[in-house]
Amino acid sequence: MSRLRAALLAVVALAPSCDGVIGDQPVPGAALPDIPGQLPVFQAAAPTLHRLTLVEYRNTLTDLLPDRVMIPTDLEVDTPLYGFTTIGASELTITPRAAEQYEAAAMGVADQVFGDDALRTDFVGCTPGSTSDPCIRAFLTRFGKRAWRRPLEPAEIDQLAALATTIGDSFRDPWQGVKFATASLLQSPYFLFRVEIGEPDPRSAGKRRFTTWEMASRLSYLLLRSTPDDALLAAAERGDLVTKEGIERETTRLLATERARSAVGRFFVEYLALERLDGLTKNTTAFPEAMSPTLGASMRGELENMFDDVVFTRDGDFREILTTQTTFMNTELARLYGVSVPSATETTFARVTLPAGGPRGGLLTSAGILALYAHNTLTSPTLRGKFIRVNLLCQDIPPPPPGVRTDIESTLPADGPFTMRERLEAHRTNPTCASCHVMMDPLGLGLEHFDAIGRYRETDNGLEIDASGDVDGTPFADARELGEVLGQSPEVGACIARRLYRYGNGHVEAEAEERAVVGLADSFEAAGFSLKSLLMAFVVSDGFRLTGEVE
């Protein structure tokens, strides 16, 4: 058994003692195997509707419509569940208000296209002479396949053509009929949702697989965050996407595109909740020179560039993100870090190699992560430690018991000063708090050399900082060594594989899917923890290609 497999099974075994909690949300599902290493036979999850996320919706309209069309922005924001908008989009329905917004959006873009004589002619490919002109049906057939990501049934085309005829005759203008039929396509459930119910798998009796058209959508929204391009639709038309070879071929092509870099980067953004940095606020009295309205975005830019460098530029071991000395700074971030980066500007990030003996290196010492998991003026070893346990190790932390005071100041004696380590001593001595805080605080204390906005410091309240600790028995002296210990941890690789499985499938894995998750983790390890290789292993896995019976 590989170290990664053993680590993943160890994480699985911990789950029942954590009250079924991931982050702050309970996880549905059955109890996990009682015997370590014994996993149930894989059983694919039942199919579900996947509503397009806001980004997917806007990208899809952009790809379907002419360049000059303004894409609507007045739409409901996504609701993440278990850390990912893809899960929220699979579990939450469209509200009445959102339905009205989608209707208005569809009519709005149709008005733009068909209100311009040259634009509509180029878009439709002809000028209909009447409401019964065959070119209308040809357009609806062609555009409908792109909009609904599959060929339309003859009866569906008949309904759309009949709508175009009725509206066109009413207005005495065939263009009006085509406009309303186009708007109908763009507000249909077949457009707003990815409808994936699968078909019997002829190669495996009793199993169901996603169809070649459904696989085109699954690949495209995972790797491009938009509707399938012409090449992917052509592959679906040929039936290529029900074979592993066809899936690998198209995945290789898509991963080589610039759009894939951005789309795959979305996994990283949601995995680490980096969108929270866009609204970052800190006490301006405590940080008068550093805090600005754009600092959070600068911090996010560093992390997104770091991810892109490890995953795409170098196709390296993904765990290097915890230790890398290569980072990216604009001038605002360079000022915060106290370094000179002549090639950077306020909007341009320059590649920087951090000093080999310096205090920074990798994700945990980035200002973005340090600032996200801290209070307005004070650091929070508890929040930082919880981030490591939950996000990097996939270990669950139950919420505090009812009635427990969690504010640090209430636990302090009257005299002082105190370091943060001393302030947290009450957590470790109080039996009610200790069982959870012993998992979080020692890890977070390893980052105490960085204040609540991510600046390096030598002292805390004028007192020397002790940033040493251990990760489940493996010691570290400071933040750099903490990153190195985690960078060698098999649990980190297993956690990344598990989170990608959730993100890509849009649901939290059930017990019957554990075999697929473990297999994915094994593939990740075997490929040297290359995230691109992990993506390839995922898209050809049973967990991505197969589906269960419709419930």
ABEGO torsion letter per residue (X at the ends): XBAAAAAAAAAAAAAAAAGGBBEABBBBEBBBBABBGBBBBBBBBBBBBBBBBAAAAAAAAAAABBAABBBBABBBBBBBBGGBAAAAAAABBBBAAAAAAAAAAAAAAAAAAAABAAAAAAAAGBBBABAABAAAAAAAAAAAAAAAGBBBBAAAAAAAAAAAAAAAAAAGBAAAAAAAAAAAAAABAAAABBBBAEBBBAABBGBBBBBAAAAAAAAAAAAAGBBBBAAAAAAAAAGAAABAAAAAAAAAAAAABAAAAAAAAAAAAAAAGAAAAAABBBBAAABAAABBAAAAAAAAAAAAAAAAAAAAAAGBBAAAAAABABBBBBAAAAAAAGBBBAABBAABBBBBBBBAABABEEAAABAAAAAABBBAABBBAAAAAAAAAAAAAGBBBBBBBBGBBABAAAABBABOBBBAAAAAAAAAABAAAAAAAAAAAAAAAAAAABBAAGBBBABBGGBBBBABEBBGGBBBABAAAAAAAAAABAAAAAAAAAAAAAAAAGBBBBAAAAAAAAAAAAAAAAAGGBAAAAAAAAAABAAAABBBBBX
